């Protein structure tokens, strides 16, 4: 089965330049259990409309992986603010008993045939999932040391693995500006 895996340009995400065509991605909302991360990165430009700002985002993606199967986990690596780093670190040190995750993201790529960016992986409604476990450990971690890819604003790497919740959800994929496919994530359990 094909996979959707992208290494995304963090520098381009924070400092968008029209003459560079690197793929970029953003987490626009994320809640882990009862802990909501804050959309506090506010000066980022919209790749589809570089003269306009994006609404505030939770994080700038550096890597995304999904094997595209209904029950396959998604793996996200992103740069988050100091505030969100502290929120996640506190949750990990506490008793994170609710492992449900809701999140929303968009990945943009450049289409050289039409000479513009397009959304290559996005969702219309928040996805519902569950934190993946590696043995007894939850697949959620945040770096103690700040990232060096972008000096300002100060940011930290957050990595998370999310399995689909027991409900069928739609993910929009595209290979070009008008080459769209909808894939399902999750399987609705029979009552």
C-alpha positions in Angstrom: 0.0 0.0 0.0 1.3 3.5 -0.8 2.3 5.8 2.0 2.1 9.6 2.4 5.4 10.7 3.9 6.7 14.2 3.7 9.8 16.0 5.1 8.6 19.5 5.5 10.7 22.7 5.5 10.5 24.3 8.9 12.4 27.4 7.8 10.0 28.0 4.9 7.1 27.4 7.3 8.2 30.2 9.6 9.8 32.4 7.0 7.8 31.9 3.8 9.6 33.0 0.6 7.7 33.1 -2.7 10.7 32.1 -4.7 11.3 28.9 -2.8 9.1 25.9 -3.5 9.6 23.6 -0.5 6.7 21.7 1.1 5.4 23.1 4.4 2.7 22.1 6.9 0.9 23.4 9.9 -1.0 21.9 12.9 -3.9 24.3 13.2 -5.4 22.7 16.4 -4.5 19.9 18.8 -5.9 18.5 22.0 -4.4 15.6 23.9 -6.7 14.3 26.5 -7.9 17.3 28.4 -4.9 19.3 27.4 -5.4 21.8 24.6 -2.4 23.2 22.8 -2.6 26.9 22.1 -2.6 28.3 18.5 0.0 30.9 19.4 2.2 31.2 16.3 0.7 34.2 14.5 3.1 35.6 11.9 3.0 32.8 9.3 2.1 33.4 5.7 -0.5 31.4 3.7 1.4 29.5 0.9 -1.6 29.7 -1.4 -1.9 33.4 -0.9 1.6 34.6 0.2 0.5 38.2 0.8 -1.9 37.0 3.5 -1.3 35.6 7.0 -2.5 32.3 8.1 -4.8 32.2 11.2 -2.7 31.4 14.3 -1.3 27.8 14.3 -0.2 25.4 17.1 2.9 24.2 15.3 5.0 24.1 12.1 5.3 20.5 10.8 8.8 19.1 10.1 7.7 15.5 9.2 4.5 13.7 8.5 4.0 9.9 7.9 0.8 7.9 7.3 0.9 4.5 5.6 -2.6 5.4 4.2 -4.4 2.3 5.6 -7.7 2.8 7.6 -6.1 1.6 10.8 -2.5 2.9 10.3 -1.2 5.4 12.8 -0.1 8.9 11.8 3.3 10.2 12.9 3.8 13.9 13.2 6.8 15.9 14.2 6.4 19.7 14.6 7.9 22.8 16.1 5.9 24.3 19.0 6.2 27.4 21.1 7.7 27.5 24.6 4.2 27.7 26.0 3.0 24.6 24.2 6.3 22.8 25.2 5.6 23.5 28.8 1.9 22.4 28.5 2.9 19.0 27.0 5.8 18.5 29.4 3.5 19.2 32.4 1.0 16.7 31.0 3.7 14.0 30.6 5.0 14.6 34.1 1.4 14.4 35.5 -1.1 11.7 35.1 -2.1 11.7 31.5 -5.0 9.2 31.7 -7.1 10.5 28.9 -5.3 9.5 25.7 -7.8 10.7 23.1 -6.4 13.2 20.6 -8.2 15.6 18.3 -6.2 17.5 15.7 -6.3 19.4 12.5 -3.5 20.1 10.0 -2.7 21.2 6.5 0.3 20.3 4.3 1.1 22.4 1.2 3.2 21.5 -1.8 4.2 23.4 -4.9 2.8 22.3 -8.3 5.4 23.3 -11.0 2.9 22.8 -13.8 0.6 25.5 -12.6 3.3 27.4 -10.7 1.5 27.6 -7.3 1.1 25.9 -4.0 -1.8 23.6 -3.3 -3.1 21.6 -0.3 -1.6 18.1 -0.6 -3.0 16.7 2.6 -5.7 18.3 4.7 -8.9 17.6 6.6 -12.2 19.5 6.8 -13.1 18.6 10.3 -10.8 17.7 13.3 -9.6 14.1 13.3 -10.2 12.0 16.3 -7.6 9.5 17.4 -5.8 7.9 20.3 -2.2 8.2 21.4 -0.2 5.3 20.2 1.8 3.3 22.7 5.3 1.9 22.4 5.2 -0.9 24.9 4.1 0.9 28.1 5.1 4.3 26.9 2.8 6.8 25.1 4.2 7.9 21.7 4.3 11.6 22.8 7.4 13.5 23.6 8.7 17.1 23.5 12.3 18.2 23.4 13.9 19.9 26.4 16.3 21.9 24.3 15.1 24.5 21.7 15.4 23.8 18.0 18.2 25.5 16.0 16.4 25.4 12.6 14.8 28.7 13.3 16.3 31.1 15.9 13.1 33.1 16.5 10.5 32.5 17.6 12.0 30.1 20.2 10.5 26.6 19.3 10.8 23.0 20.5 10.3 19.7 18.7 7.2 17.8 19.6 6.6 14.2 18.2 3.4 12.3 18.4 2.0 9.0 17.1 -1.8 8.8 16.7 -4.0 5.8 16.0 -7.4 6.4 14.5 -10.5 6.4 16.7 -13.2 3.8 16.0 -15.0 6.0 13.5 -14.5 6.5 9.8 -13.0 9.9 8.9 -12.0 11.5 5.6 -8.5 12.8 4.7 -8.0 14.8 1.5 -4.8 14.0 -0.4 -3.6 15.5 -3.7 -0.7 15.0 -6.0 -1.2 18.2 -7.9 -3.4 21.3 -7.7 -6.4 19.5 -9.3 -5.5 15.8 -8.6 -7.4 15.0 -5.5 -8.2 11.7 -3.7 -10.1 11.1 -0.4 -8.9 8.4 1.8 -10.6 7.0 4.9 -8.9 6.8 8.4 -10.5 4.7 11.1 -13.2 2.0 10.9 -16.7 2.5 12.4 -17.3 -0.3 14.9 -20.7 -2.1 14.6 -23.0 -1.5 17.6 
